[in-house]
Amino acid sequence: MPLTYQLVSGTGGSLGSKSENTKGMMGVVLCKPSVKKNDRLTCVPRRMGAESEYKVFTQEEIQHLISVEKRLILILNGVVYDVTDFAQKHPGGEEVLLSNAGVEMGSTFDRIHGKTTRLSVSKYRIGRMNTARSRVTVQSPRTQLSGPFALTDTTVLESEVVTEDIRRILFSSPEPLQLLPGGYIRVVVQVPEGNFAGEGCFSERCFCPILTSETAFSIISRRSADEFFYNHLFSLQPGCSLKYAGPFPPAWIAEKDKALQSEAIDSRNVLLVAGGTGFVPIYSIAEYLLESNTADVTLVLSIGSMHQMVLREELSALRAAYGECKNRGVDGHSCNSECHRIMRFHLLLTRSKECPMTLTDNVHFTRFGAEVVGCLPKATLAVVCGPPAFTSAVVEAVVKGGICHEDRVNIL
């Protein structure tokens, strides 16, 4: 669904906009002109459509429903839904709905949910969007996450080469990031001059920061087809500056998941599955669940080969503290009353036969599918992060394998 991102000055004056297709959390956005201090990033729907028998809403009317009537409005593929009465029942928590109030999120919804859920949501339908473009800023009455987004200046402190295609970049933090496990920031960079996007444009993408101290954080970035963004990001040297927005909450929050909270604490097991650098937010969630004594964790990482692995030292430390043999006796009960949570770790290598037994005994030389699912325990719920094709395959395998119900599978 095309979205228009507007760059709005700190005094409220519009500096222009340019539309570009956006795909999910990791979508690329092009705007014009360059970003300046105190600028804000605003997202508004561009083009929508649905059947004619429903009420046709303008963006101004959507804004009125949200801000004045205090309704929770979602827009899925141009169709308008009022989910106010459903929000507290949402298996993924109310926060994810609030953070997407009033903005088009159809592609994300279709990717995450199955046919049954897509059909059941129809009872909340109240109309469709018109085709006119609006410049209204959408804000939820109960959260400030829908935009506009304040931009913060940061400076590169260090850039570490992990592999040819992966960088770990350390940034300064003007103030401590109030980051939830799995939360993210939007990093904004200037597009190099001469790029096809046009002079003065910029691009933004989302990353899960790794907090190293109160005054610094790092991100792990893997090069992709978005060359103008990553060529610039990978070329940054200590002292270079850029901007970021956030932090923002993840799509899944443990404390807001009713399925998890209703489960007996000693029976909780959360399946966490990551593909590639999607391991960063998944790892932060795993660490939190274990350290906070919230749930046991079954952690699955899928990568091509060992040289693509990130956070290896952090994972080794977590496994040393919470590995299955460390904290449970042979009868499966806790050996340490202060730390009785366990982590089961499975590593999937899809392009290599290298066997790193120091990390785990559970190594699979295959993609995530029925063979891997057969080795996993039942789970209270699952959280998945990775490329779209990967997440779709994981969701299908987890549901078919009976690990947990489809409504309990969450995608970051």
N, C-alpha and C positions, 0 to 999 in steps of 0.2 A: 504494500500500500504506500504510495508516495506521500511523504510528509514535507512540509515546508518549515525549515528552521529559520527563525529570524534572529538577528543580532541586534539587541536593543541597548542603547547607551545607558549609563547610570542615571542620567537625567530623564530618561523615558523616551528619547527620540530614536526613531527607527533608523538604522544604518544600512538597511537593504537586506535582501534575502535571495537565496537561490535554492530550488527544490532538487531533491535527489532521492532515489529509492533507498529505503532504510529497511534492514532485515534484523529484527530482534535486538537484543542488548548489544551485540557487537557490530551493529550497522554503521556505515560511514555516512557522514553528513558534510556537505559542502556549503559554505556560506561566504558572504562577501560584504564589506571589506575586512581588513585585518582586525584582530581582537585588541581592545584597549582595556586599561584598568577599569574595574567596576562594571564592565560589560555584563550583560545577562543573555542567556541562551533560551529562546522560547520556541516551543514546538506546537504547531497547529495543523490539523488535518487539511489535506488539499483537495482530494476528489473521492467521492463516495457514491454508493448507489444501492438500491434495493427495490422491492416491489412497490407499486404505486398505491396500494390500498392502505398503507400505514401513514400516520402523520409524518409530515416532512419537517425536520428540525433544522434551524440555522445554528451556527456555532454560538451566536449570542443567546439563543434559547437554551442550549446545553449549559452555557455558563450560568444562566439564571437558575436552572434546576439545581445545579451544584452549589452555587454560592448563596442563593436566597432561600430556596425551598429545602436545602440541605439533603438532597437526594444523591445517591451514589450511582453515577451513570457510567456505563461502559459502552464503547463503540467497537463492534466486531464486524469487520468487512463492510462498513458503511451502515450497519443496522444498529439501532440504539436500544439499549437494555437498561432498565432500572432494577438494580440488584440490591437495593437498600435493605430489604427484608432478608436477603440471603447471605449478606456479607459475613455475619458472625458464624454462619454454618459452613463457610468455605473451608474445605480440608487443608488448603495451603495457607490459611490465615487471612485475616481481614486486611492486613497491611499491604499485601501485594495488589489487592483490588483498589485500595485507596491511592496507591502510587501510580495507578494507570487510569484514574478517573478522568473522563472527558477526552481521552486521546485514543486514536485508532490503534488497536492491538490485536486485530483479527489473525494475522499470520502467526503471532506467538501463541494465541489461544488454540488455533488449529494444530499447531505442532505439538503442543503439550497434551491436549485432551483427545480422548477417543470418540467414536461415533455416538455412544450412549450419552455422554456429557454434552456433546454438541447439539443433540436433539432435545435434551432436557432443558437447556437454557432458553429455549424458545418461549416458554411461559412468561419470561420476564421482558419480552419484547414490547416496546412502546412506540416504535416508529423507525424512520430512516433519516439519514442526513441528506441535506440538499447538496448541490454540486458547486455552490458558490464558495469561493475562498474567503476566509475570515482572518482578521489580524488580532482577534481577541486572545488574550493570554488566559490559558486554562489553569485554574487552581482548585484543588479540592478543599472543601471547607474544613476538613479535619487533618490535613497534612500539607506540608509545603513542598512535597517531592515532585509534583507535576510541573514545576517550572513557574516563573523563570529561575534560572540557575545562576547564582553568583559565581564568578570566576576568581580563583586564588592564584597568585604568583608563586612559583617554586623554582629552585635552582638545582641543577644536577651536581651532585657531590662525587659520584663515582659511576663508571659504566664498566661492567664486567662481562666478558665474553664467555658464555656457557658453552655454546656450540656455534657453528657458522651461522645458524639461523635463529639462535636464541640469545637474548641479552637480559641481564639483570641490572637495572638502573636504580641507583640510590638518589633520592631527592630530599631536599630540605623540607621541613614542615613548619610553617610559621607558628602553628599551635597544634597540640596533640589532636590527631584524627579520632573522632568519636565513631569508631568503626565496629559494626556488628559482624559476627562471624559470617563470612561469605559476602559481606558488603563490598561495594565497589566505588570507584571514582571515574569521572570522565576526563580523559587527558586530551587537551586541545593543542594542536601544533599547526604552524604555518606551512602551507603548501609551497614547495620551492617554485621560484619564478620560472616561467617557460613550460610548466606542467599543463597538460590538456585542460585541467579544471579552470584555468584562468588565473591571471595575476591577482594577488591579494586575497585568494581564497584560503580557508583553513579546513582542517578535518579533525574529527574527534572520535575516539574509541574508548571503550570501557575496560578497566583493569581492576583486579582485586589487589589492593596494596598489602604488603607485608610490613608490619610495624616493627622497626628495629630499635626505636627509642622514641621519647616524647617529641624529639625535634627532627626525626627523619623517618622515611619509609621508602620501600623499594617496590618496583614492579618487575614482573617477568614478561617479556614480550617475545613472540615468535613471528618471524617474517612471514607475510602472506602475499596474496596477489595485489593487495592495496599498497603498491610500491611507493607512491608519493608520501604516504604516512610513515611507513617503516624505514625507508631510506633516510628520512629526516630524523626519526627517533633513534635509529641505530648510529647515526653520525654525531649525536650529542656528546660533547666533552664536558668535563668538570668546569663549572662556571656558566654554562649555557642555561637559559631560562625558558620556561613555557608556563602554561596555565592549566588548571584543572578545576572541575566542579565536583561538589560532593563533600563528604561521602554520602552514599545512598544505601538504603537497606537492601538486602538480598530478596529474592522472590520467595524464599522459605526461611522462617524464623522458628526455632525450636519452641520457644515459649508460647507462640501463637498457634501451634499445631495441636488441634484438639485430640486427634488420634494418638499422638505421642503422650500428651498430658493425661489422657484417660487411661493409658496403659499402666499396669502395675510397674513400679520403678525397677524391680528386679527382673522383669520380663522384657524390658525395652531393648530392642536391637535395631539400629538404623543402618541401612545399606547405603553407602556412599560410593558412587561410580564416577570416575573422571576419565576424560580422553585428552591426552596431550597436556597443554598448559592450563586446561580446565582443572587440573589438579590443585592449583593454588587456592581457589575459593573452597574446594572440597576439603583440602587439608586443614584450612582454618576452622571449618565446621567440625571436622573430626577431633581436632585438638580441643575445641571448646566442649563438645559433648563428653569427652573423656575426663578432662580436667575439672569440669563442673559436676561430675558424677551424674550426668543426665541420662546417659544411655550407653550400652555397648555399641561398638562400631564394627561393621564389616566393610572394609575399605578396598575398593578395586580400582587399579590404575591400568589403563591401556595406552601403550606407546609402541612406536615402531621398533626401537632398539634402545639399549641402555644409555647411549650418549644423548638421547632426547629427554632423559629424566631430570626433573628439577626438584629442588628441596630434598635432596638425598640425605643430607646430614640431619635435617629436621625430622625427616621420616624415621631415620635410624634411632634418634633419641626418643621419639614417640613410641616406637616399637619396643625399645628397651624398657620403657616405663609401663607400658600397657599391653605388651605382647601376651598372647593367650597363655603361655606357659609361666609367665611371670606372676600372674595374679590369681590364678585359679588352681585348685587342687585337682586331683585325678577324678574327684566326684563332681567337678564342675562348680563347686562352691568357692567363695572367696577365701583366699589365704591371707589377705590383708584388709582388715576392716576399714582402714582409712582410704584405701584405693582399690576398690573391688571391680572396677570397670575393665573390660578387656577389648583389645583390638585384633581382629582377624584381617590379615592383609593378603590380597591376591594380586599378583603382577601378571599382566597380559603383554606378551611381546609378539607383535604381528609380523615383524620383518627380520627377526633375528633368532638364532638358536643359543645365544649366550645365556648362561644360567647363573645369575647372581645370588647364590645360596646365602650370602651374608645378610641379605635383606629379608628374604622369606623362603619358606619351603614350598609355598604355593605359587609356582610359576606355570603359566599356561602359554604355549606357543600357538596361539589362535586368537581370533577375534571374539568379542563378547557375544555369546549365544547359548544354546541349550547345553553344550558341554560344560561351560563355566557355571551356568546357573545351577546345574546338578551338584556342584561342589559348595554351594552357598546355603547358609541356614535361612529359615523363614525370617522375615523382617517386619517390624511394626510399620515401617514406611521406607521409601527410597528417595534419595536426592541425586540428581544426575547433572553433570556439567561437561560440555564438550561441543564439537561441531554438530550441526543439525542432523546430518545423516547418522552420526554416531548415537546421539541421544534417542533418535527414533528407533534404532535397532535395539538399544538397551531397554527402552520402555516395553517394546514388544516382547523381548525375551523374558523380562522380569515378570510381566503379567502372565504370559503363557506358561512360565515355569512355576507359577503359584507362589512366588516369593512374597508378594503383597498385592492388594487390589489396585486396579488402575487409578482409582481416585486418590490413592496414597503415594503415587509417584509424582515427584516434584522436579521441575527442570529449572535450573538457574539461568 
